[in-house]
Amino acid sequence: MRMRTTRDGRSAVLVYSALDRLHTCVGTDVPWMVLPTERLAEVRDAAPFDLVLLDVVVPEHERAVGR
């Protein structure tokens, strides 16, 4: 799972509420997985993050292609 750093230095995990929103917000050439929200605590234990951001549009110049 890829984390992003916010302008104020916090780490964030981006989550999307539907596949069409993922494609609209970050493009179609990104790996993805389905994860129940209650499992985010396990993710945080393995790779700590400060924020969960929902359906955030990532500018095209910041998108990771094929990663």
PyMOL Python script that loads the backbone (N, CA, C, O; Angstrom):
from pymol import cmd

cmd.read_pdbstr("""\
ATOM      1  N   MET A   1       0.839  -1.170   0.000  1.00  0.00           N
ATOM      2  CA  MET A   1       0.000   0.000   0.000  1.00  0.00           C
ATOM      3  C   MET A   1       0.889   1.239   0.000  1.00  0.00           C
ATOM      4  O   MET A   1       1.832   1.337   0.785  1.00  0.00           O
ATOM      5  N   ARG A   2       0.589   2.160  -0.864  1.00  0.00           N
ATOM      6  CA  ARG A   2       1.403   3.369  -1.006  1.00  0.00           C
ATOM      7  C   ARG A   2       0.840   4.485  -0.134  1.00  0.00           C
ATOM      8  O   ARG A   2      -0.351   4.794  -0.187  1.00  0.00           O
ATOM      9  N   MET A   3       1.710   5.077   0.662  1.00  0.00           N
ATOM     10  CA  MET A   3       1.330   6.211   1.497  1.00  0.00           C
ATOM     11  C   MET A   3       1.716   7.498   0.775  1.00  0.00           C
ATOM     12  O   MET A   3       2.620   7.510  -0.060  1.00  0.00           O
ATOM     13  N   ARG A   4       1.030   8.559   1.103  1.00  0.00           N
ATOM     14  CA  ARG A   4       1.355   9.885   0.580  1.00  0.00           C
ATOM     15  C   ARG A   4       1.636  10.798   1.758  1.00  0.00           C
ATOM     16  O   ARG A   4       1.111  10.589   2.852  1.00  0.00           O
ATOM     17  N   THR A   5       2.457  11.803   1.538  1.00  0.00           N
ATOM     18  CA  THR A   5       2.764  12.772   2.583  1.00  0.00           C
ATOM     19  C   THR A   5       2.004  14.058   2.285  1.00  0.00           C
ATOM     20  O   THR A   5       2.050  14.571   1.167  1.00  0.00           O
ATOM     21  N   THR A   6       1.304  14.576   3.293  1.00  0.00           N
ATOM     22  CA  THR A   6       0.549  15.814   3.125  1.00  0.00           C
ATOM     23  C   THR A   6       1.491  17.009   3.208  1.00  0.00           C
ATOM     24  O   THR A   6       2.657  16.864   3.575  1.00  0.00           O
ATOM     25  N   ARG A   7       0.990  18.169   2.871  1.00  0.00           N
ATOM     26  CA  ARG A   7       1.813  19.385   2.913  1.00  0.00           C
ATOM     27  C   ARG A   7       2.337  19.670   4.312  1.00  0.00           C
ATOM     28  O   ARG A   7       3.411  20.252   4.467  1.00  0.00           O
ATOM     29  N   ASP A   8       1.584  19.263   5.332  1.00  0.00           N
ATOM     30  CA  ASP A   8       2.026  19.524   6.710  1.00  0.00           C
ATOM     31  C   ASP A   8       2.835  18.368   7.296  1.00  0.00           C
ATOM     32  O   ASP A   8       3.096  18.340   8.499  1.00  0.00           O
ATOM     33  N   GLY A   9       3.236  17.406   6.444  1.00  0.00           N
ATOM     34  CA  GLY A   9       4.139  16.347   6.867  1.00  0.00           C
ATOM     35  C   GLY A   9       3.495  15.089   7.417  1.00  0.00           C
ATOM     36  O   GLY A   9       4.199  14.158   7.809  1.00  0.00           O
ATOM     37  N   ARG A  10       2.174  15.043   7.454  1.00  0.00           N
ATOM     38  CA  ARG A  10       1.515  13.830   7.942  1.00  0.00           C
ATOM     39  C   ARG A  10       1.453  12.783   6.837  1.00  0.00           C
ATOM     40  O   ARG A  10       1.437  13.113   5.651  1.00  0.00           O
ATOM     41  N   SER A  11       1.417  11.512   7.247  1.00  0.00           N
ATOM     42  CA  SER A  11       1.300  10.431   6.274  1.00  0.00           C
ATOM     43  C   SER A  11      -0.173  10.074   6.117  1.00  0.00           C
ATOM     44  O   SER A  11      -0.937  10.060   7.082  1.00  0.00           O
ATOM     45  N   ALA A  12      -0.543   9.788   4.886  1.00  0.00           N
ATOM     46  CA  ALA A  12      -1.943   9.496   4.591  1.00  0.00           C
ATOM     47  C   ALA A  12      -2.041   8.295   3.671  1.00  0.00           C
ATOM     48  O   ALA A  12      -1.186   8.068   2.815  1.00  0.00           O
ATOM     49  N   VAL A  13      -3.103   7.534   3.870  1.00  0.00           N
ATOM     50  CA  VAL A  13      -3.441   6.461   2.946  1.00  0.00           C
ATOM     51  C   VAL A  13      -4.693   6.933   2.201  1.00  0.00           C
ATOM     52  O   VAL A  13      -5.654   7.406   2.807  1.00  0.00           O
ATOM     53  N   LEU A  14      -4.657   6.794   0.885  1.00  0.00           N
ATOM     54  CA  LEU A  14      -5.796   7.196   0.068  1.00  0.00           C
ATOM     55  C   LEU A  14      -6.690   5.990  -0.147  1.00  0.00           C
ATOM     56  O   LEU A  14      -6.219   4.919  -0.529  1.00  0.00           O
ATOM     57  N   VAL A  15      -7.981   6.167   0.098  1.00  0.00           N
ATOM     58  CA  VAL A  15      -8.952   5.096  -0.117  1.00  0.00           C
ATOM     59  C   VAL A  15     -10.056   5.617  -1.026  1.00  0.00           C
ATOM     60  O   VAL A  15     -10.350   6.812  -1.055  1.00  0.00           O
ATOM     61  N   TYR A  16     -10.654   4.702  -1.759  1.00  0.00           N
ATOM     62  CA  TYR A  16     -11.686   5.075  -2.723  1.00  0.00           C
ATOM     63  C   TYR A  16     -12.915   4.220  -2.492  1.00  0.00           C
ATOM     64  O   TYR A  16     -12.820   3.014  -2.264  1.00  0.00           O
ATOM     65  N   SER A  17     -14.075   4.865  -2.555  1.00  0.00           N
ATOM     66  CA  SER A  17     -15.329   4.213  -2.196  1.00  0.00           C
ATOM     67  C   SER A  17     -15.907   3.358  -3.318  1.00  0.00           C
ATOM     68  O   SER A  17     -16.846   2.595  -3.090  1.00  0.00           O
ATOM     69  N   ALA A  18     -15.365   3.473  -4.517  1.00  0.00           N
ATOM     70  CA  ALA A  18     -15.830   2.664  -5.644  1.00  0.00           C
ATOM     71  C   ALA A  18     -14.751   2.661  -6.725  1.00  0.00           C
ATOM     72  O   ALA A  18     -13.936   3.580  -6.807  1.00  0.00           O
ATOM     73  N   LEU A  19     -14.758   1.627  -7.542  1.00  0.00           N
ATOM     74  CA  LEU A  19     -13.737   1.493  -8.582  1.00  0.00           C
ATOM     75  C   LEU A  19     -13.792   2.646  -9.585  1.00  0.00           C
ATOM     76  O   LEU A  19     -12.749   3.111 -10.045  1.00  0.00           O
ATOM     77  N   ASP A  20     -14.988   3.111  -9.928  1.00  0.00           N
ATOM     78  CA  ASP A  20     -15.071   4.231 -10.866  1.00  0.00           C
ATOM     79  C   ASP A  20     -14.465   5.500 -10.274  1.00  0.00           C
ATOM     80  O   ASP A  20     -13.885   6.303 -11.006  1.00  0.00           O
ATOM     81  N   ARG A  21     -14.588   5.692  -8.978  1.00  0.00           N
ATOM     82  CA  ARG A  21     -13.973   6.854  -8.329  1.00  0.00           C
ATOM     83  C   ARG A  21     -12.448   6.722  -8.317  1.00  0.00           C
ATOM     84  O   ARG A  21     -11.735   7.704  -8.529  1.00  0.00           O
ATOM     85  N   LEU A  22     -11.954   5.513  -8.069  1.00  0.00           N
ATOM     86  CA  LEU A  22     -10.508   5.276  -8.136  1.00  0.00           C
ATOM     87  C   LEU A  22      -9.979   5.656  -9.512  1.00  0.00           C
ATOM     88  O   LEU A  22      -8.994   6.385  -9.627  1.00  0.00           O
ATOM     89  N   HIS A  23     -10.634   5.161 -10.551  1.00  0.00           N
ATOM     90  CA  HIS A  23     -10.190   5.442 -11.919  1.00  0.00           C
ATOM     91  C   HIS A  23     -10.265   6.932 -12.236  1.00  0.00           C
ATOM     92  O   HIS A  23      -9.372   7.467 -12.894  1.00  0.00           O
ATOM     93  N   THR A  24     -11.307   7.600 -11.782  1.00  0.00           N
ATOM     94  CA  THR A  24     -11.448   9.040 -12.019  1.00  0.00           C
ATOM     95  C   THR A  24     -10.392   9.834 -11.263  1.00  0.00           C
ATOM     96  O   THR A  24      -9.846  10.804 -11.788  1.00  0.00           O
ATOM     97  N   CYS A  25     -10.107   9.427 -10.039  1.00  0.00           N
ATOM     98  CA  CYS A  25      -9.236  10.216  -9.151  1.00  0.00           C
ATOM     99  C   CYS A  25      -7.749   9.954  -9.333  1.00  0.00           C
ATOM    100  O   CYS A  25      -6.941  10.864  -9.144  1.00  0.00           O
ATOM    101  N   VAL A  26      -7.364   8.723  -9.697  1.00  0.00           N
ATOM    102  CA  VAL A  26      -5.933   8.410  -9.819  1.00  0.00           C
ATOM    103  C   VAL A  26      -5.561   7.740 -11.134  1.00  0.00           C
ATOM    104  O   VAL A  26      -4.384   7.474 -11.377  1.00  0.00           O
ATOM    105  N   GLY A  27      -6.538   7.465 -11.983  1.00  0.00           N
ATOM    106  CA  GLY A  27      -6.254   6.845 -13.269  1.00  0.00           C
ATOM    107  C   GLY A  27      -6.542   5.350 -13.254  1.00  0.00           C
ATOM    108  O   GLY A  27      -6.831   4.766 -12.209  1.00  0.00           O
ATOM    109  N   THR A  28      -6.457   4.753 -14.418  1.00  0.00           N
ATOM    110  CA  THR A  28      -6.783   3.333 -14.557  1.00  0.00           C
ATOM    111  C   THR A  28      -5.569   2.421 -14.470  1.00  0.00           C
ATOM    112  O   THR A  28      -5.717   1.203 -14.378  1.00  0.00           O
ATOM    113  N   ASP A  29      -4.379   2.989 -14.496  1.00  0.00           N
ATOM    114  CA  ASP A  29      -3.151   2.187 -14.515  1.00  0.00           C
ATOM    115  C   ASP A  29      -2.499   2.134 -13.134  1.00  0.00           C
ATOM    116  O   ASP A  29      -1.296   2.357 -12.999  1.00  0.00           O
ATOM    117  N   VAL A  30      -3.300   1.837 -12.114  1.00  0.00           N
ATOM    118  CA  VAL A  30      -2.771   1.728 -10.749  1.00  0.00           C
ATOM    119  C   VAL A  30      -3.222   0.402 -10.144  1.00  0.00           C
ATOM    120  O   VAL A  30      -4.350  -0.036 -10.372  1.00  0.00           O
ATOM    121  N   PRO A  31      -2.351  -0.228  -9.384  1.00  0.00           N
ATOM    122  CA  PRO A  31      -2.779  -1.447  -8.694  1.00  0.00           C
ATOM    123  C   PRO A  31      -3.793  -1.083  -7.611  1.00  0.00           C
ATOM    124  O   PRO A  31      -3.748   0.013  -7.052  1.00  0.00           O
ATOM    125  N   TRP A  32      -4.701  -2.004  -7.323  1.00  0.00           N
ATOM    126  CA  TRP A  32      -5.691  -1.744  -6.290  1.00  0.00           C
ATOM    127  C   TRP A  32      -6.100  -3.050  -5.629  1.00  0.00           C
ATOM    128  O   TRP A  32      -5.837  -4.135  -6.148  1.00  0.00           O
ATOM    129  N   MET A  33      -6.745  -2.929  -4.479  1.00  0.00           N
ATOM    130  CA  MET A  33      -7.257  -4.097  -3.769  1.00  0.00           C
ATOM    131  C   MET A  33      -8.501  -3.689  -3.005  1.00  0.00           C
ATOM    132  O   MET A  33      -8.707  -2.511  -2.713  1.00  0.00           O
ATOM    133  N   VAL A  34      -9.314  -4.659  -2.688  1.00  0.00           N
ATOM    134  CA  VAL A  34     -10.495  -4.438  -1.859  1.00  0.00           C
ATOM    135  C   VAL A  34     -10.113  -4.785  -0.433  1.00  0.00           C
ATOM    136  O   VAL A  34      -9.518  -5.831  -0.177  1.00  0.00           O
ATOM    137  N   LEU A  35     -10.458  -3.902   0.493  1.00  0.00           N
ATOM    138  CA  LEU A  35     -10.126  -4.112   1.898  1.00  0.00           C
ATOM    139  C   LEU A  35     -11.263  -3.560   2.750  1.00  0.00           C
ATOM    140  O   LEU A  35     -11.592  -2.379   2.642  1.00  0.00           O
ATOM    141  N   PRO A  36     -11.868  -4.393   3.594  1.00  0.00           N
ATOM    142  CA  PRO A  36     -12.910  -3.872   4.487  1.00  0.00           C
ATOM    143  C   PRO A  36     -12.332  -2.796   5.408  1.00  0.00           C
ATOM    144  O   PRO A  36     -11.196  -2.919   5.866  1.00  0.00           O
ATOM    145  N   THR A  37     -13.096  -1.758   5.678  1.00  0.00           N
ATOM    146  CA  THR A  37     -12.590  -0.645   6.488  1.00  0.00           C
ATOM    147  C   THR A  37     -12.112  -1.087   7.858  1.00  0.00           C
ATOM    148  O   THR A  37     -11.177  -0.497   8.398  1.00  0.00           O
ATOM    149  N   GLU A  38     -12.724  -2.098   8.429  1.00  0.00           N
ATOM    150  CA  GLU A  38     -12.289  -2.545   9.760  1.00  0.00           C
ATOM    151  C   GLU A  38     -10.869  -3.122   9.746  1.00  0.00           C
ATOM    152  O   GLU A  38     -10.258  -3.270  10.805  1.00  0.00           O
ATOM    153  N   ARG A  39     -10.345  -3.444   8.582  1.00  0.00           N
ATOM    154  CA  ARG A  39      -8.975  -3.962   8.484  1.00  0.00           C
ATOM    155  C   ARG A  39      -7.929  -2.857   8.388  1.00  0.00           C
ATOM    156  O   ARG A  39      -6.732  -3.144   8.403  1.00  0.00           O
ATOM    157  N   LEU A  40      -8.355  -1.605   8.291  1.00  0.00           N
ATOM    158  CA  LEU A  40      -7.394  -0.499   8.237  1.00  0.00           C
ATOM    159  C   LEU A  40      -6.535  -0.432   9.493  1.00  0.00           C
ATOM    160  O   LEU A  40      -5.392   0.020   9.429  1.00  0.00           O
ATOM    161  N   ALA A  41      -7.061  -0.870  10.628  1.00  0.00           N
ATOM    162  CA  ALA A  41      -6.265  -0.892  11.864  1.00  0.00           C
ATOM    163  C   ALA A  41      -5.064  -1.821  11.705  1.00  0.00           C
ATOM    164  O   ALA A  41      -3.972  -1.509  12.182  1.00  0.00           O
ATOM    165  N   GLU A  42      -5.257  -2.953  11.043  1.00  0.00           N
ATOM    166  CA  GLU A  42      -4.147  -3.879  10.798  1.00  0.00           C
ATOM    167  C   GLU A  42      -3.102  -3.236   9.883  1.00  0.00           C
ATOM    168  O   GLU A  42      -1.900  -3.387  10.099  1.00  0.00           O
ATOM    169  N   VAL A  43      -3.565  -2.532   8.878  1.00  0.00           N
ATOM    170  CA  VAL A  43      -2.648  -1.833   7.975  1.00  0.00           C
ATOM    171  C   VAL A  43      -1.856  -0.794   8.763  1.00  0.00           C
ATOM    172  O   VAL A  43      -0.640  -0.685   8.611  1.00  0.00           O
ATOM    173  N   ARG A  44      -2.550  -0.033   9.604  1.00  0.00           N
ATOM    174  CA  ARG A  44      -1.882   1.006  10.400  1.00  0.00           C
ATOM    175  C   ARG A  44      -0.853   0.396  11.343  1.00  0.00           C
ATOM    176  O   ARG A  44       0.203   0.988  11.566  1.00  0.00           O
ATOM    177  N   ASP A  45      -1.142  -0.776  11.899  1.00  0.00           N
ATOM    178  CA  ASP A  45      -0.176  -1.444  12.776  1.00  0.00           C
ATOM    179  C   ASP A  45       1.087  -1.837  12.009  1.00  0.00           C
ATOM    180  O   ASP A  45       2.193  -1.749  12.543  1.00  0.00           O
ATOM    181  N   ALA A  46       0.921  -2.270  10.764  1.00  0.00           N
ATOM    182  CA  ALA A  46       2.061  -2.705   9.952  1.00  0.00           C
ATOM    183  C   ALA A  46       2.809  -1.530   9.324  1.00  0.00           C
ATOM    184  O   ALA A  46       4.032  -1.568   9.194  1.00  0.00           O
ATOM    185  N   ALA A  47       2.082  -0.501   8.940  1.00  0.00           N
ATOM    186  CA  ALA A  47       2.673   0.677   8.282  1.00  0.00           C
ATOM    187  C   ALA A  47       1.915   1.909   8.780  1.00  0.00           C
ATOM    188  O   ALA A  47       0.924   2.316   8.172  1.00  0.00           O
ATOM    189  N   PRO A  48       2.374   2.500   9.878  1.00  0.00           N
ATOM    190  CA  PRO A  48       1.629   3.598  10.510  1.00  0.00           C
ATOM    191  C   PRO A  48       1.335   4.771   9.566  1.00  0.00           C
ATOM    192  O   PRO A  48       2.167   5.157   8.745  1.00  0.00           O
ATOM    193  N   PHE A  49       0.137   5.316   9.708  1.00  0.00           N
ATOM    194  CA  PHE A  49      -0.264   6.510   8.969  1.00  0.00           C
ATOM    195  C   PHE A  49      -1.110   7.383   9.883  1.00  0.00           C
ATOM    196  O   PHE A  49      -1.669   6.912  10.874  1.00  0.00           O
ATOM    197  N   ASP A  50      -1.195   8.671   9.530  1.00  0.00           N
ATOM    198  CA  ASP A  50      -1.925   9.640  10.341  1.00  0.00           C
ATOM    199  C   ASP A  50      -3.351   9.869   9.871  1.00  0.00           C
ATOM    200  O   ASP A  50      -4.239  10.139  10.679  1.00  0.00           O
ATOM    201  N   LEU A  51      -3.571   9.763   8.574  1.00  0.00           N
ATOM    202  CA  LEU A  51      -4.861  10.123   7.991  1.00  0.00           C
ATOM    203  C   LEU A  51      -5.346   9.071   7.012  1.00  0.00           C
ATOM    204  O   LEU A  51      -4.551   8.382   6.372  1.00  0.00           O
ATOM    205  N   VAL A  52      -6.656   8.959   6.906  1.00  0.00           N
ATOM    206  CA  VAL A  52      -7.295   8.216   5.829  1.00  0.00           C
ATOM    207  C   VAL A  52      -8.049   9.257   5.010  1.00  0.00           C
ATOM    208  O   VAL A  52      -8.930   9.942   5.528  1.00  0.00           O
ATOM    209  N   LEU A  53      -7.703   9.374   3.734  1.00  0.00           N
ATOM    210  CA  LEU A  53      -8.342  10.355   2.864  1.00  0.00           C
ATOM    211  C   LEU A  53      -9.211   9.626   1.849  1.00  0.00           C
ATOM    212  O   LEU A  53      -8.753   8.697   1.184  1.00  0.00           O
ATOM    213  N   LEU A  54     -10.452  10.046   1.733  1.00  0.00           N
ATOM    214  CA  LEU A  54     -11.448   9.361   0.907  1.00  0.00           C
ATOM    215  C   LEU A  54     -11.679  10.092  -0.414  1.00  0.00           C
ATOM    216  O   LEU A  54     -11.945  11.294  -0.439  1.00  0.00           O
ATOM    217  N   ASP A  55     -11.573   9.343  -1.506  1.00  0.00           N
ATOM    218  CA  ASP A  55     -11.916   9.824  -2.846  1.00  0.00           C
ATOM    219  C   ASP A  55     -11.195  11.122  -3.232  1.00  0.00           C
ATOM    220  O   ASP A  55     -11.805  12.029  -3.799  1.00  0.00           O
ATOM    221  N   VAL A  56      -9.914  11.204  -2.926  1.00  0.00           N
ATOM    222  CA  VAL A  56      -9.113  12.388  -3.245  1.00  0.00           C
ATOM    223  C   VAL A  56      -8.632  12.319  -4.696  1.00  0.00           C
ATOM    224  O   VAL A  56      -8.124  11.291  -5.146  1.00  0.00           O
ATOM    225  N   VAL A  57      -8.799  13.410  -5.409  1.00  0.00           N
ATOM    226  CA  VAL A  57      -8.286  13.499  -6.780  1.00  0.00           C
ATOM    227  C   VAL A  57      -6.793  13.801  -6.712  1.00  0.00           C
ATOM    228  O   VAL A  57      -6.374  14.790  -6.111  1.00  0.00           O
ATOM    229  N   VAL A  58      -6.000  12.940  -7.334  1.00  0.00           N
ATOM    230  CA  VAL A  58      -4.549  13.137  -7.401  1.00  0.00           C
ATOM    231  C   VAL A  58      -4.250  13.798  -8.745  1.00  0.00           C
ATOM    232  O   VAL A  58      -4.624  13.268  -9.791  1.00  0.00           O
ATOM    233  N   PRO A  59      -3.579  14.950  -8.727  1.00  0.00           N
ATOM    234  CA  PRO A  59      -3.244  15.613  -9.995  1.00  0.00           C
ATOM    235  C   PRO A  59      -2.457  14.668 -10.912  1.00  0.00           C
ATOM    236  O   PRO A  59      -1.639  13.874 -10.448  1.00  0.00           O
ATOM    237  N   GLU A  60      -2.714  14.766 -12.192  1.00  0.00           N
ATOM    238  CA  GLU A  60      -2.085  13.843 -13.146  1.00  0.00           C
ATOM    239  C   GLU A  60      -0.569  13.834 -13.048  1.00  0.00           C
ATOM    240  O   GLU A  60       0.041  12.775 -13.196  1.00  0.00           O
ATOM    241  N   HIS A  61       0.057  14.974 -12.806  1.00  0.00           N
ATOM    242  CA  HIS A  61       1.525  15.013 -12.735  1.00  0.00           C
ATOM    243  C   HIS A  61       2.069  14.332 -11.477  1.00  0.00           C
ATOM    244  O   HIS A  61       3.274  14.099 -11.383  1.00  0.00           O
ATOM    245  N   GLU A  62       1.205  14.009 -10.508  1.00  0.00           N
ATOM    246  CA  GLU A  62       1.639  13.325  -9.290  1.00  0.00           C
ATOM    247  C   GLU A  62       1.267  11.843  -9.272  1.00  0.00           C
ATOM    248  O   GLU A  62       1.577  11.140  -8.311  1.00  0.00           O
ATOM    249  N   ARG A  63       0.619  11.376 -10.302  1.00  0.00           N
ATOM    250  CA  ARG A  63       0.168   9.983 -10.342  1.00  0.00           C
ATOM    251  C   ARG A  63       1.328   9.050 -10.667  1.00  0.00           C
ATOM    252  O   ARG A  63       2.161   9.343 -11.524  1.00  0.00           O
ATOM    253  N   ALA A  64       1.363   7.916  -9.960  1.00  0.00           N
ATOM    254  CA  ALA A  64       2.377   6.889 -10.218  1.00  0.00           C
ATOM    255  C   ALA A  64       1.818   5.937 -11.264  1.00  0.00           C
ATOM    256  O   ALA A  64       0.796   5.293 -11.031  1.00  0.00           O
ATOM    257  N   VAL A  65       2.465   5.845 -12.390  1.00  0.00           N
ATOM    258  CA  VAL A  65       1.994   4.987 -13.473  1.00  0.00           C
ATOM    259  C   VAL A  65       2.571   3.598 -13.309  1.00  0.00           C
ATOM    260  O   VAL A  65       3.786   3.426 -13.208  1.00  0.00           O
ATOM    261  N   GLY A  66       1.679   2.588 -13.283  1.00  0.00           N
ATOM    262  CA  GLY A  66       2.107   1.202 -13.259  1.00  0.00           C
ATOM    263  C   GLY A  66       2.763   0.738 -11.985  1.00  0.00           C
ATOM    264  O   GLY A  66       3.475  -0.266 -11.999  1.00  0.00           O
ATOM    265  N   ARG A  67       2.552   1.430 -10.885  1.00  0.00           N
ATOM    266  CA  ARG A  67       3.150   0.995  -9.620  1.00  0.00           C
ATOM    267  C   ARG A  67       2.112   0.437  -8.701  1.00  0.00           C
ATOM    268  O   ARG A  67       2.433   0.021  -7.588  1.00  0.00           O
TER     269      ARG A  67
END
""", "prot")
cmd.dss("prot")
cmd.show_as("cartoon", "prot")
cmd.util.cbc("prot")
cmd.orient("prot")
